[in-house]
C-alpha cells in the first residue's frame, strides 16, 4: 500500500505531465484551426480555436500548383527512407566496432567521433568539398550525403547501449558456438539493439524530413529535387517578396489579394509536420526505452 507521500508525489507528477502534454498539444490544435480559418477573418480577429469562418482555401492554394507538392512529398519520403536506413547502418556498424575493447586503435576512433561533436569545417569549406570533390550539386546526393553520417552523438549513444545493455556473456556464447563477428552482430547484437536503433532512426528521419538547408545550398537549378520543406520555404519567400515589393511590381496587389498570406503559412506548417505526427506514436515505446537505456546507463 502506498504511503501518503507517494500518493502526493504521484498526483503532482500527473499534474506536471498533463501540463507538459497540453503545452505540446494546444499549439498544434491552434495551428490546425488557423489553417482552416478564412484568411481575412484570421487577419481581422486573430487566432482562435474555433474558426469563425471555415475555409480550406489555404490548402487549395498550396496544392493548386500542379503536382509540385505531391512530387515534393515523394522526394521527402524517398530522402527520409534512404537517409534513415543508411544513417542507421553506418552508425550501428561504427558504434558496434568501437564498443569492442579488442579493436585496434579503438581510443583513436572514439576520439575522432567525439571530436566531430565539438568542431566542424564550416559551411564554405564543406560546400567546396562536396561540390568540387564529390560533385553533388544539383543531384539527389546533394540532399542526402551531407547528413548521411549523422552525428557523433548518435554513435556514442549507440556505443553506450552496446556496452551497457547487451551482456558480454551472450556475445561470448555466440563466439563459442562458432559464430563469426558479423554473425554475432547481425543475429545477436543487432536484434537486441532495436530500442536504440528505433530512437536513432527517429532522430535521423526527423532530421532528413525537416532539412531544408541542403536543398537551399546544393540545389540551385534542379528544383525538381526539392523536398517538401524546400518547396514550402520557396513559396513563403515568394509571398514575402510580393508583400514587400508590391509597390514596385505591376499587378502585385491583384496577386496578393488572391493569396491567403497568413492562413497559408499555417497550412504549410501542418503539411510539413503531419507525417511526423502520424509516425511517432508507432515508435514511441522503443524511442523512450532507447533513450532510457542508452542515455541513463551510459
C-alpha positions, 0 to 999 in steps of 0.5 A: 500500500502506498504511503501518503507521500507517494500518493502526493508525489504521484498526483503532482507528477500527473499534474506536471505531465498533463501540463507538459502534454497540453503545452505540446498539444494546444499549439498544434490544435491552434495551428490546425484551426488557423489553417482552416480559418478564412484568411481575412477573418484570421487577419481581422480577429486573430487566432482562435480555436474555433474558426469563425469562418471555415475555409480550406482555401489555404490548402487549395492554394498550396496544392493548386500548383500542379503536382509540385507538392505531391512530387515534393512529398515523394522526394521527402519520403524517398530522402527520409527512407534512404537517409534513415536506413543508411544513417542507421547502418553506418552508425550501428556498424561504427558504434558496434566496432568501437564498443569492442575493447579488442579493436585496434586503435579503438581510443583513436576512433572514439576520439575522432567521433567525439571530436566531430561533436565539438568542431566542424569545417564550416559551411564554405569549406564543406560546400567546396568539398562536396561540390568540387570533390564529390560533385553533388550539386544539383543531384539527389546526393546533394540532399542526402550525403551531407547528413548521411553520417549523422552525428557523433552523438548518435554513435556514442549513444549507440556505443553506450547501449552496446556496452551497457545493455547487451551482456558480454556473456551472450556475445561470448556464447555466440563466439563459442558456438562458432559464430563469426563477428558479423554473425554475432552482430547481425543475429545477436547484437543487432536484434537486441539493439532495436530500442536504440536503433528505433530512437536513432532512426527517429532522430535521423528521419526527423532530421532528413524530413525537416532539412531544408538547408541542403536543398537551399545550398546544393540545389540551385537549378534542379528544383525538381529535387526539392523536398517538401520543406524546400518547396514550402520555404520557396513559396513563403519567400515568394509571398514575402517578396510580393508583400514587400515589393508590391509597390514596385511590381505591376499587378502585385496587389491583384496577386496578393489579394488572391493569396491567403498570406497568413492562413497559408503559412499555417497550412504549410506548417501542418503539411510539413509536420503531419507525417511526423505526427502520424509516425511517432506514436508507432515508435514511441515505446522503443524511442523512450526505452532507447533513450532510457537505456542508452542515455541513463546507463551510459 
